[in-house]
Amino acid sequence: MIKKQHLSNFQAVSLVTITVDVDGDPKDLCLNRSAGYGLDKQAALTVEKYRFSPATLNGKPVPVRMSIEVNFKY
């Protein structure tokens, strides 16, 4: 938990790697960089809600691995 006196100019980043499946849904979440303070769980829950247009190869949708930075600022 973050204490009030630490909130002035607070910044943190979680780096989450996912696989975007052929339907555009995020799968296989992996935390690559921790923001700490219990924020990583919130980052994962947020990224799970994302929806993407799937990548294509030769006109057919294919899964792709990507990383997403989730920034926290106060």
Short mmCIF file of the C-alpha atoms (twelve columns), coordinates in Angstrom:
data_MODEL
# 
_entry.id   MODEL 
# 
loop_
_atom_site.group_PDB 
_atom_site.id 
_atom_site.type_symbol 
_atom_site.label_atom_id 
_atom_site.label_alt_id 
_atom_site.label_comp_id 
_atom_site.label_asym_id 
_atom_site.label_seq_id 
_atom_site.Cartn_x 
_atom_site.Cartn_y 
_atom_site.Cartn_z 
_atom_site.pdbx_PDB_model_num 
ATOM 1  C CA . MET A 1  0.000  0.000   0.000   1 
ATOM 2  C CA . ILE A 2  1.209  3.495   -0.812  1 
ATOM 3  C CA . LYS A 3  1.326  6.007   2.035   1 
ATOM 4  C CA . LYS A 4  0.014  9.539   1.460   1 
ATOM 5  C CA . GLN A 5  3.391  11.176  2.028   1 
ATOM 6  C CA . HIS A 6  4.821  9.122   -0.869  1 
ATOM 7  C CA . LEU A 7  2.145  10.167  -3.377  1 
ATOM 8  C CA . SER A 8  3.687  13.494  -4.350  1 
ATOM 9  C CA . ASN A 9  5.026  12.960  -7.887  1 
ATOM 10 C CA . PHE A 10 4.548  9.186   -7.620  1 
ATOM 11 C CA . GLN A 11 5.297  7.252   -10.825 1 
ATOM 12 C CA . ALA A 12 5.610  3.515   -11.461 1 
ATOM 13 C CA . VAL A 13 5.526  1.209   -14.482 1 
ATOM 14 C CA . SER A 14 4.452  -2.418  -14.884 1 
ATOM 15 C CA . LEU A 15 5.596  -4.199  -18.041 1 
ATOM 16 C CA . VAL A 16 3.188  -6.962  -19.048 1 
ATOM 17 C CA . THR A 17 3.857  -9.360  -21.934 1 
ATOM 18 C CA . ILE A 18 0.874  -11.046 -23.593 1 
ATOM 19 C CA . THR A 19 -0.010 -13.196 -26.559 1 
ATOM 20 C CA . VAL A 20 -2.764 -11.729 -28.725 1 
ATOM 21 C CA . ASP A 21 -4.661 -14.735 -30.075 1 
ATOM 22 C CA . VAL A 22 -6.360 -15.080 -33.471 1 
ATOM 23 C CA . ASP A 23 -9.548 -13.545 -32.015 1 
ATOM 24 C CA . GLY A 24 -7.707 -10.468 -30.692 1 
ATOM 25 C CA . ASP A 25 -7.940 -11.515 -27.044 1 
ATOM 26 C CA . PRO A 26 -4.947 -11.251 -24.671 1 
ATOM 27 C CA . LYS A 27 -3.683 -14.601 -23.337 1 
ATOM 28 C CA . ASP A 28 -0.674 -15.885 -21.371 1 
ATOM 29 C CA . LEU A 29 -0.006 -12.735 -19.339 1 
ATOM 30 C CA . CYS A 30 3.497  -12.496 -17.925 1 
ATOM 31 C CA . LEU A 31 4.836  -9.732  -15.674 1 
ATOM 32 C CA . ASN A 32 8.255  -8.598  -16.921 1 
ATOM 33 C CA . ARG A 33 8.760  -5.510  -14.735 1 
ATOM 34 C CA . SER A 34 7.089  -4.902  -11.415 1 
ATOM 35 C CA . ALA A 35 5.741  -1.518  -10.327 1 
ATOM 36 C CA . GLY A 36 5.411  -2.806  -6.769  1 
ATOM 37 C CA . TYR A 37 2.955  -1.516  -4.179  1 
ATOM 38 C CA . GLY A 38 0.345  -4.069  -5.318  1 
ATOM 39 C CA . LEU A 39 -0.105 -2.252  -8.641  1 
ATOM 40 C CA . ASP A 40 0.915  -5.214  -10.808 1 
ATOM 41 C CA . LYS A 41 -2.327 -7.066  -10.141 1 
ATOM 42 C CA . GLN A 42 -4.278 -4.003  -11.274 1 
ATOM 43 C CA . ALA A 43 -2.111 -3.754  -14.393 1 
ATOM 44 C CA . ALA A 44 -2.818 -7.420  -15.230 1 
ATOM 45 C CA . LEU A 45 -6.565 -7.022  -14.658 1 
ATOM 46 C CA . THR A 46 -6.593 -3.973  -16.936 1 
ATOM 47 C CA . VAL A 47 -4.599 -5.605  -19.736 1 
ATOM 48 C CA . GLU A 48 -6.896 -8.673  -19.613 1 
ATOM 49 C CA . LYS A 49 -9.757 -6.363  -20.655 1 
ATOM 50 C CA . TYR A 50 -7.937 -5.094  -23.770 1 
ATOM 51 C CA . ARG A 51 -9.160 -6.234  -27.202 1 
ATOM 52 C CA . PHE A 52 -7.008 -6.086  -30.330 1 
ATOM 53 C CA . SER A 53 -7.275 -6.557  -34.051 1 
ATOM 54 C CA . PRO A 54 -5.359 -9.792  -34.617 1 
ATOM 55 C CA . ALA A 55 -2.127 -9.783  -36.576 1 
ATOM 56 C CA . THR A 56 -2.313 -11.397 -39.989 1 
ATOM 57 C CA . LEU A 57 0.056  -13.438 -42.126 1 
ATOM 58 C CA . ASN A 58 -0.908 -14.065 -45.726 1 
ATOM 59 C CA . GLY A 59 -4.375 -12.731 -44.925 1 
ATOM 60 C CA . LYS A 60 -4.999 -15.143 -42.036 1 
ATOM 61 C CA . PRO A 61 -5.057 -14.162 -38.343 1 
ATOM 62 C CA . VAL A 62 -2.079 -15.385 -36.309 1 
ATOM 63 C CA . PRO A 63 -1.150 -15.119 -32.629 1 
ATOM 64 C CA . VAL A 64 1.544  -12.592 -31.768 1 
ATOM 65 C CA . ARG A 65 3.529  -11.844 -28.591 1 
ATOM 66 C CA . MET A 66 3.748  -8.210  -27.424 1 
ATOM 67 C CA . SER A 67 4.704  -6.142  -24.381 1 
ATOM 68 C CA . ILE A 68 2.572  -3.391  -22.846 1 
ATOM 69 C CA . GLU A 69 3.737  -0.742  -20.384 1 
ATOM 70 C CA . VAL A 70 1.126  0.218   -17.810 1 
ATOM 71 C CA . ASN A 71 2.020  3.602   -16.274 1 
ATOM 72 C CA . PHE A 72 0.876  4.744   -12.860 1 
ATOM 73 C CA . LYS A 73 1.130  8.444   -11.969 1 
ATOM 74 C CA . TYR A 74 -0.280 10.487  -9.153  1 
# 
